[in-house]
Structure formats: C-alpha cells, structure tokens
Amino acid sequence: MPLGVGMLGYGSIGKLHALAYRSIPGIYPTLPRYVMAAVCTSSNETAEAAAREGGFKRAYADMRALVVDPDVHVIDIVLPNYAHKEAILLALGAGKHLICEKPLALSGTEAREIAVAAARSRSRLGMTFNYRFAPALARARALIEAGALGEIYGFHSEYLHGGYQDPSRPLTWRMRSECSGGGALVDLGSHVIDLIRWLLGEIAEVFAETKTYITQRPLKKGGTELGRVTVDDAAWTQFRMASGALGSLIVSRFATGSADDLRIRIEGSKGALRFDLMDANWLYFYDATRPAAGAGWVRLETISSFPGASVPPARAILGWERLHAESQYRFLKAIFEDRDPSPGLADGVANHLVIDALYSSARSGQWERVAAL
C-alpha cells in the first residue's frame, strides 16, 4: 500500500505544499510511491473544493476524521498557529507521522508538552523550515563546517516584509498574540533563528526590543469597529552564541519597499559569507587568507544544485516553491527510511525557547538566557 498523505488546512501555504507534493515524483522519481489521500478544511464546501484543486482523494471538515482515516499515514499541518498543538497531539495519538509548518505551537511551554507526547509515540515529527534547503545556504554550512571561515566572530541578519503599513488592514489571527504566539518575531524571526542555529550552533543569551506601530485595526474589512493588536510589528535583537560569537537580527512587517528580504552575513577569522534570499542563486564568499592582490568577494554559483534531482537542471534559476518541495521530499524520504526527519521536533522546540527568551527580554529590558532543551 502506498504512503497516504493527509493535509490539515488548505490556505495559501497549503496550496503550495499540495503543489510540491504533486511535483516531487517528477523531481525525484526513485522516491517510493505515495498518494494524496485526504484534505481537511473548515467546511464541507471548501474541503471538496480543496480536494478537487489539490488532487486529494477524500475531503473532510473535521480534522479528527482525517486523522483516523486508515489510508492517511502522514499528516501535513498547515493550520493557523493556534491550531497546531491540538492537531499534533491528535496525530501523535493516532500514531501518524507528521510535518508541521512553523512555528511548532504558540510557546515553549506548548512545545515542551508536544515533545512529551511525542516521546510516548512511535510517530516521527518534521518541521517546515524550508530555507535550510536553499543550495546557497547548504553551501554556506559546508564551508563553515570545513573551517573556511575560521573562528566565527559574528553575524548580522534581517528578515523584512512590507504590507502591514496600511491602518485599514483588518485585524486577523496573526495580529493577536493568543492566536499567533507573537508577531514579526514568530512569523519571520522563526525562520532566521532556525538558520542561525543550523549554521552556527546554539544561542545562549538574547536581547530584544519590539515595536507595535498600529495598535488598533478594524475587525473586518471596511468596518469601523476596532480591535487591539497584541503582537510586535518589528523587533531589533542581539544574540550571544554558545560558541562566543555575537550577532544581530532585525525583523519587520513594516519595512516599506521590502518584498521577501531575508539576508544573513557571517564573519570569521579566515573569511566571510553573505546570502540574500532575493538573490538566492548565489552565495558570496570572502577569503581573507588570499593575498591582498587577490582579495575580494567571490560569487559562488549554487542555483538549483539539489543532489539527486532529475529536474530542473542545476543551471535553472531557483524558485521559492522549489525550497518547499525539497523540504517535503526530505521529510518523506526520512519516513520511508524509518529515521527522524531534519529539521525535526527538537528544532521546533528550540526555536520556541529562543523566541520566549526574546519576548522576555523585550519585557524586562535585560539580556535573557535561552532555556535548555
């Protein structure tokens, strides 16, 4: 029997994941067979539409029904943040493997509860931190591990979006802390925090200042009744790594003129690296060991260098959807090979512990220790 994939949720990210699942057999034809078994949304009407559009065999309006479906073996959770914990616990209880969009839950406390439940289950849990799979960042990690940068001194990172500047933009779950777990730090920062840990090791201490620019918004489009925004629109943060390196991260959903601007620069005793998501086909490397006459930034070609992929060719430009396809492929491959996926549960929990410490620092005005896993 082929592996059956079920999906909880079918918003914009759910549609992207469904597209990726449909494309993976063509990219990696040697991967064992799987089928799009079922999808669940909030109503029968939208579920039926999602099944037709996404290529799923069955449609559900109750996630419990999907979770217990015997033809569903793997569950992809693309629900709003506030629904993650319930869905994960249901999947773990039913013995299903699962992959969850970031963040894992709403807080470190919830994440630890999930970890306890997962320890009692035979299920495997993966996380969607898709930027790990950019070939340029994989090359960056390889260079760091090979010692090309020497001792890491520090890093500078940012993830900037525009689009929230309009005060008439309605209040949504993303702007309510009890539903989202946080604002820009959760929405954008979680991605970069994962990359920092993946590239440079554990984060020991943090300092943060947050800002909410528009504190009230209409409850619905065109309405006059207002509700309170309870999350950060932007944050300025600093990090002390366990290695001794220092770094910074700026996140904002109010960055006028920005599209999807994720940038990271890492500096060491022997060299430096820089990456820009809007220029994602290349990694830039500075080799400080070269003679002065030959010094300078070198553009390393990475483009679509995915080992084992049959299409597109490695010379093809990189697309955002390809990173999601790679993330989901690596998860499925781990399940077929009966091993824990990476990124996995520990990465999801660690991410929350860093974010918790950042919000604690923003309240206290002090440096805060990141809790141990």
N, C-alpha and C positions, 0 to 999 in steps of 0.2 A: 504494500500500500504506500503511495507517495505521501510525503510530508504535507500536511494541510496547514496553510497559513490563514489565520483569522485576524481581522483588524477591528479594533475598538476606536471608533471615531473616523470621520471622513471629511475633515476640513481641508484647508489648502495643503497642509503638510501630509495629511492622509492621502490626498490625491497624488502628491509627489512620491510617497512611499509605494503606492499601488503601481504607478508608472515604473518605478525602479524594479519592483518585483517582476513585472512583465518583461523588462528588458534584460534582466540578469541571465536567463538561459541563452540568450544570443551572445552576451559578453563572455560568459564562462560556460560553454556547452558541456564541460565534463562534470559540472556540479550535479549531484543526484537530483532526480525529479521531485518537484513539489507542485502543489496546486493552490490556487486562490480559493480557499474553502468557504469563507464567510466574512461578512462585514456587519457591523452594528452601529447604528446612529440613533438619534433621539426619537424617531417616529418611523412607522411602517413605510410611509410615503418616501421619506428621504433615504431610508435603508434600501428600498427597492431600486431607487434611482442610483444609489452608490454601487449596488451590485451590478447593475447594467453597465454603468460607466467604467467601474474598476475591474470588471471581469471576474467577480466573485460568484460562486455557485449558489450561496444562500444569503438571505438578508434577515437581520434581527433588529428589534427595537428594545431589547432587554439584554444587557451585557451578560447577565447570568446564563441566559440561554446559549449564547455563543460560547462562553467559557466551558460549558459542559458538553458541547457538541462533540461526539466521539471522532468526527472527521477533522477536528481542529487540534493540531499538535503544538503549534507555535502561535503566540499571540503578539501582535504589534500594537502597542498602546500609543495612540496619537490623540489623546483626550486633553482637555484643559488641565492645568496643573492640579487643581483641587480634586480631580477625579482619579489621579494616578494611584494613590495609596489603596483605595478600595479595589480598583481593577487589578492591581498587582497581587494583593492578598487573595483575591478570588482565583486568579490564575495559578498562584502557588498552591493554594488549597486543592485545586483540581489537578495538580501535577503537570501543568503545561509549562513549556519553556516560553520565555517572553523577552521582547526587546522594547524598551521604553524611551520615548522622546525625553530630552532633558527638560526640566530637572526631574530627578527621581521622585520627589514628593514636594512638600511645602516647607520642610525644615529638616535640620539634622536629627531632631527627635523622631519625626516620622520616618526618616531614612533608616535610623537605627532599628525601629520597630520592624521595618521591612527586612532588614538584614537578619534579625532574629527569626522571622518566619521563614526566610529563605534557607537558613541553616537547618531547619527541620524538614525541608522539602528536598526532593531529588531534582527539582527544576533548575534550569540554568537561566541566568538573567543577564541580558546585554543592555548597553546604553547607546543612544544615538548621539555621539559626539563626532559628527561627520567630518569636521575639519582635520581631524587626525589623518584622514585618508587623502589629503592633498599631496600629490607626489613631491612637491617642493618642501613641504614640512616633514615628510618621511626622509627626504634627503638631508634636511637640517638635523634631524635626530641622529642619523647615521654619522654625520660629520662631528657632532658633539660627542657621541659615544666613542668615535675614533680618536678623540683628543685634538681635533683640528683647531679648536678654539682655545685650547689650554685651560687654565683656571678661569671659570666663569666669574666675571666681575659684576655684571648687572644686566638688566633688560628694561626695555620700555615698550609698552603695548597699549593699544587702544582698539575699541570697537564702537563705531559711531554710526548711528542711523538718524535720518530726519523723519518728519511725518507727524510728530506729535505736537508741533508748534501751534496748530490751529485750535483755539479755545472752544470752537464749536464741535470738535471731535467728541463723540459721545463717550460716556463712562462705560468701560467694559470690564470683564473679569480681570484682565491684565493690569488694570489700574487700581485693583482692590487687593490689599495685602492678604486678606483671609482666603482669597481665591487663587492668588498667583504665587504667594510666598515672597514677593518682592517685585521691584520694577526693573530698571535697566541692569542692575547687578545680577538679577536672576536671568532675565531674558537674553542679554548679551554677554554679561560677565561670565556666566557659567561656561560658555564655550572657551573663552580665553583662559580662565582658571584651569580648565582641563588641559589645554595646550601647555601652559606653564608647567604643570605637574608632570606631564608626559615628556616634555623636553628637558626639564631642569631639576626634577625631583620635588620633594615635599616642601610645602610652605609652612614656616614655623610661626611667624607673627605677622599681623596686618594692622594697617591704619587706614581709616576711611572717613571721607566727608561726603554726604549726599545732599541732593537738592531736588525739590519739587517746585517747578516753575508755575504750573497751573494747578491750583489746589481744589478747584471745583469744576465740574463739567456737566453738560446736560445728560439726564438719564436716558434719553433717546434722541435720535436724530431730529433736529428741528424743534425739540421741546424746550420749555422754559424752566422746568423743574430741575434743580441741580443736585448732584451728589458729590461727596468728598473723595478726592483722590488720596489714597493712603500708601502710595509707593513712591520710590525715587524715580525722577526723570533722568538724572545723571549722577555720576559718582566719580570721585577722584581718590585713588587708593595707592598705598605703598605696601611692599612686601619685603620681609626678611626670610630668605630661604634657609632650610636646614643646612645647606652647604656653606652658608655665609654670604652668598650673593644677595644683592639688593635689586629691587625692581619696582616698576610702577604700572598701573593700569587705569586708564580713563574709559568710562563707558557713558554713552548718552543716546537718548532717543530724541533729543532736541538739537542735533548737530546739523544746522541749516546747510544745505548743499551736499550732504553726505548721502550715499546710496547704501552700500554694504561694506563699509570701510573698516576692515579688520587688518591691523598692522602689528607686527612684532619685530623688534630689533634686539639682538643678543650680542654682548661684547665680552671678550675674554682676553687673556694674556697673549695669545698667539693669533687671534683673528676675530672676526665678527660676521654675523649673518643678519639679513633683513628679508622680510616677507610682507607682501601686500596682497590681500585677497582680490583686489580689483586688478592686479597684475599677476594672477596666480599661476601663469605658465612658467614662471622663472623664480629661482632662488638667487639672492645676491650674496656673494661671499667676499670678504676682505681678508687676505692672507698677510698677516703682519710679519711673517717670517721671511718674506721675499725681500730682496734688495730694494732700496728706496727707488731705484730707477724703474723697477717693475711693479711698484706698489699701485694699488687702486682696486676699486670694486669690480668683481668679475660676475657676469650674468651666467648662471648655470642653467642649462636647458633641462627642464623636467617635464613640462607639458602634460601629456597623458601617459606617463610611464607607470603603468599598472602591470606588474609581472603576471604572466599567465592569461591576460585578457586577449581575446581573439579580435575584438573590435571595440572602439575605433582604433586605428593605428596610433602608435605612440607619438607620431608627429602632429596629431589632431589637437586643436585647442581644447582647454579644459572647461567644462560646464559645471554649474552648481549641482545639477541633478545627478551628475556622474559621481560626486562625492557621497551622495545618499545611496546610490546603487552599490558603491563599494562597501559602505558601512553595512548595508543589509546583507550583501554577499558574504562578508567576513563573519557576520553573525550566523548565517545559515550554515556556512562551512564548519564553524565550530560545533554547531548542533549535530550535523551529520557525522563529525569526527568524535563526538561524545567528549568534548572538553569545554572548559569555561570560555566564554567569549571575552574579547578585549576590544574596546572598553567594556567593563562589567560592573557588577554590583558595588565592589569596593570603590571604584572610581566615582560612581554616583553618590555614595555616602560621603566620600572625602570632599567632593565638590560642595555639598551642603555644609560641611563643617567649616570650610573656608568662608562661605557666604555668611553663615551665622556669626563668625568672628568679625567679619567686615561690618555687619549691621550693629553688632555690639560695640565696635569701635566708633561707629558714627554716632551712637547714643552717648557714649562715655567721653568721647574726645581723647581717648588714650589708645596706645598700642594694645592689642589683644592677642593672646596666644590662640593658636588653632588647636582645637581638641584632637587628641589622638584617635585613630580609628579603633 
